[in-house]
Amino acid sequence: QKYAGIAPVTERSGKKEWIHWRYSCTTFLRQTFVEWAGQSVRYSFWAKAYYEQQKSKGKPHNTIIRALAFKWIRILFRCWKTKTAYDESTYLEALKRKGSPLLKYAMESNF
């Protein structure tokens, strides 16, 4: 996540704190993940639910997409590590098992 530039950087000085994305990273890789996360909203149930949930909290579009890309990187790394293909139903079952508030939001808003 850090290599791809998706992980946010938090800087603090005195009483001030600001968050930005990484400047020294492979920008092509970062842009690839951001664009892919943006497209996943159209085709993935949980990604759309996550997007809508964050939008209802008042988050800006780019922030939501970067956060979604952060989630996708974690999922892809796990798939790569276990040598399994991504399966949306498996991920949704895991969210259900853990009692994810994302699924509750999706069911209440009726996507």
N, C-alpha and C positions, 0 to 999 in steps of 0.2 A: 504494500500500500504506500509505503514511503517512496520506494523506487519509482512507482508509477506516478507519484505526485498527487495522489488522491487524498492521502492522510493530511488533515489540516495541521497547521503550525500555530501554536499559541505562544504569543510573546507577552511578557509582563515587564513593567517598569514602574516601580513605585505603586501607586494605586490604580494605574491604568492597565488594561488588558485588551488585546486585539487578536483576532484570528484571521489568518489568510492561508492561501494554498502555497505549496512549495514552488520556489522559483528555480532551484537547481535540481531539475529532474528531466527525464526524457519527455519532452513536451508532446511528441507524436504519440507516445504510449498513453499519456494522460488524456489527450484529446480523444483517442480511440475509446478508452473506457467511458468517458463522459458522453460521447455520442451514442455508444452502445446502450448505456443506461437510459438515455433519453428515448431511444427506440423501444427499449424493453417495456416501457410504460404502455405502449400500444398493444403488446402481445402477452404480457405476463399479468395474471390476476393480482398476485401479491404486490408487484411493482406499481401497478395502477392504484391499488388501495393505499400503499405507502405514500405515493405522490399526493393523492387526494387528502390523506390524513395530515401531511405536513403543510399542504396548501391551506387547509382549514385552520391551522395554527398561525397562519400569516407569514410563513417562510417564503423567501423569494425563489423563483424557478431555478436559478443556477445553484443555489445552496442545496435545494432538494435533489437535483440531479447528481451533484457531487457526493452527497450522502448515499444516494442509491448506488452509485458506482462503487463506493466503499463497501457496501453490502455485497454487491456482485463479486468483487474481488475475493472476499472471504469465502463465498460459495464456490467460486471457481477453484480456489486453492485447495479447498477440501475435496472437490471432485478429482482434481489432479493427484492429490496425495493418496486417495483411496482407489484411484484408477477406475472410477465409475462415471457414467454419463449423467448429466444433470436431468433430473426428473421433477417437474413442477409439483406433482402430487406428493412425492416424498417430502419435499420442502414444506408444503402446506400441512402435511401430517405432523411434521416436527414442530411447526408453529402452533398447531392445535394441542399437541402434547404438552408444550411449555406454557400454554395459556396466554399466548401472545395477544396484547391489546390491539395489534394490527388486524387480526381476524375478527375481533369483536367490532371494531370500527367498520370493517368491510361488510359484515352482516347487518349492522344497524343502518348503513347508508344505502344498502341494496344496489350494488353495482350491476 
